[in-house]
């Protein structure tokens, strides 16, 4: 069974009232050959890099080789920055960001995540990166996916038409790419 770690976005009750719909759709679309782990992150209403990093490092350390990590919204932002900073003990199968705000020039400012000009070189080598963003996202504008694409030139970018920050709770493109790995 292939494992996926899904990292929720931030905000009050996001785990149970918003991102759970994404996880359920992904589980449905992928079927029984995949196990999607969906831990609740600490203080989801006010995500902090240090506490989420500690939680993510523990979760990632338990993954088998070939596992896929998926981060939605600020969870994706924190995930990619954790992966850029930590020494992994697992060989990931893929990194997936969904509607992730970009930290740095042209993106969001952050008090606890440093902008990185060398993001691509700091990620685990040889691991495919997928970026998904809806053109109707009113939380993190679609321009953020272009910023990630510039920072990670080898990433596969999916700009999704008429999709919101939650991709309309439809992860069919994500599931399709995961199945093709």
C-alpha positions in Angstrom: 0.0 0.0 0.0 1.4 3.4 -1.0 1.4 6.1 1.7 0.4 9.7 1.4 0.9 12.3 4.1 -1.7 15.1 3.7 -0.8 18.4 5.5 -3.8 20.6 6.2 -4.1 24.3 5.7 -4.3 26.8 8.5 -7.3 28.4 10.1 -10.0 27.8 12.7 -11.5 24.2 12.3 -9.8 23.7 8.9 -8.9 20.1 9.6 -12.5 19.0 10.3 -14.6 21.5 8.3 -12.6 22.2 5.1 -9.5 20.1 4.3 -11.2 16.9 5.3 -13.3 17.2 2.1 -10.0 17.3 0.1 -8.7 14.3 1.9 -11.9 12.3 1.4 -12.0 13.1 -2.3 -8.3 12.1 -2.7 -9.0 8.8 -0.8 -12.0 8.1 -3.0 -10.2 9.0 -6.2 -7.1 6.9 -5.4 -8.8 3.9 -3.9 -7.6 1.1 -1.7 -4.1 0.9 -3.1 -3.2 4.2 -1.2 -3.4 5.1 2.5 -3.8 8.8 3.1 -2.6 10.0 6.6 -4.2 13.2 7.7 -2.9 14.3 11.1 -4.2 17.4 12.8 -1.6 20.1 13.0 -0.8 22.0 16.3 -2.8 25.2 16.8 -4.3 25.1 13.3 -6.1 28.5 13.9 -2.7 30.2 14.1 0.0 28.1 12.3 3.5 28.7 13.4 6.5 27.4 11.5 8.4 26.0 14.5 5.5 23.9 15.9 4.3 22.7 12.5 7.9 21.9 11.6 8.3 19.7 14.7 5.1 17.9 14.0 5.9 17.4 10.3 9.4 16.1 11.0 7.9 13.5 13.3 5.3 12.5 10.7 7.8 12.4 7.8 10.2 10.3 9.9 7.6 7.5 10.1 6.9 7.4 6.3 8.2 4.5 4.2 10.4 5.1 1.2 8.3 6.2 -1.8 5.7 8.0 0.3 4.1 11.1 -1.2 3.7 14.4 0.8 0.8 16.7 0.0 0.4 20.1 1.5 -2.7 22.4 1.1 -2.5 26.2 1.4 -0.3 27.3 4.3 0.3 23.7 5.1 2.0 23.4 1.7 4.0 26.5 2.3 5.2 25.1 5.6 5.8 21.7 4.2 8.0 22.8 1.3 10.1 25.0 3.6 10.5 22.1 6.1 11.6 19.9 3.3 14.1 22.6 2.3 15.6 22.7 5.8 15.6 19.2 7.2 17.8 16.2 6.4 15.3 13.5 5.3 15.8 9.9 6.3 13.2 8.7 3.8 13.2 8.8 0.0 10.0 10.6 -1.0 8.0 9.6 -4.1 6.7 13.1 -4.7 6.0 16.5 -3.3 2.6 18.0 -4.0 1.5 21.6 -3.2 -2.1 22.7 -3.6 -2.9 26.4 -3.5 0.2 27.1 -1.5 1.1 30.8 -0.8 4.6 31.7 -1.8 6.8 33.4 0.7 9.2 35.9 -0.9 9.3 38.6 -3.6 5.8 38.9 -5.2 4.3 36.6 -2.6 3.3 36.8 1.0 5.5 38.1 3.8 6.1 35.9 6.8 7.5 36.6 10.3 8.8 33.0 10.8 9.6 31.6 7.3 12.6 33.1 5.5 12.2 33.7 1.7 14.5 31.3 -0.2 16.2 32.1 -3.5 17.6 28.6 -3.5 14.5 26.6 -2.8 15.0 24.1 -5.7 18.5 23.2 -4.7 17.5 22.6 -1.1 14.8 20.1 -1.9 15.5 16.4 -2.0 17.2 15.6 -5.3 15.3 13.7 -7.9 11.9 14.0 -6.2 9.1 15.1 -8.5 7.3 18.3 -7.5 3.7 19.1 -8.5 2.1 22.5 -8.1 -1.7 22.9 -8.4 -3.6 26.2 -8.2 -7.0 27.3 -9.2 -7.5 30.5 -11.2 -10.4 31.5 -8.9 -8.4 31.3 -5.7 -9.3 34.4 -3.6 -7.0 33.5 -0.7 -3.7 32.8 -2.4 -3.8 34.3 -5.9 -2.8 32.1 -8.9 0.3 34.3 -9.4 1.8 32.4 -6.4 2.0 29.2 -8.5 4.2 31.1 -11.1 6.5 32.2 -8.2 6.9 28.6 -7.1 7.4 27.5 -10.7 10.2 30.1 -11.0 11.7 28.9 -7.7 11.4 25.2 -8.6 11.9 25.2 -12.4 11.5 21.4 -12.7 8.1 21.4 -11.0 5.1 20.3 -12.9 2.5 23.1 -12.8 -1.2 22.6 -13.1 -3.2 25.8 -13.4 -6.8 24.8 -12.9 -9.6 26.7 -14.6 -12.7 27.9 -12.6 -11.3 26.3 -9.4 -11.1 28.0 -6.0 -8.7 27.7 -3.0 -10.1 24.3 -2.2 -10.0 23.3 -6.0 -13.8 23.0 -5.6 -13.0 19.9 -3.4 -12.0 18.1 -6.5 -8.5 16.5 -6.5 -9.0 14.5 -9.7 -5.9 16.0 -11.3 -3.8 15.4 -8.2 -5.0 11.8 -8.0 -4.3 11.2 -11.7 -0.7 12.5 -11.3 -0.1 10.4 -8.2 -1.4 7.3 -9.9 1.0 7.9 -12.8 4.1 8.1 -10.6 
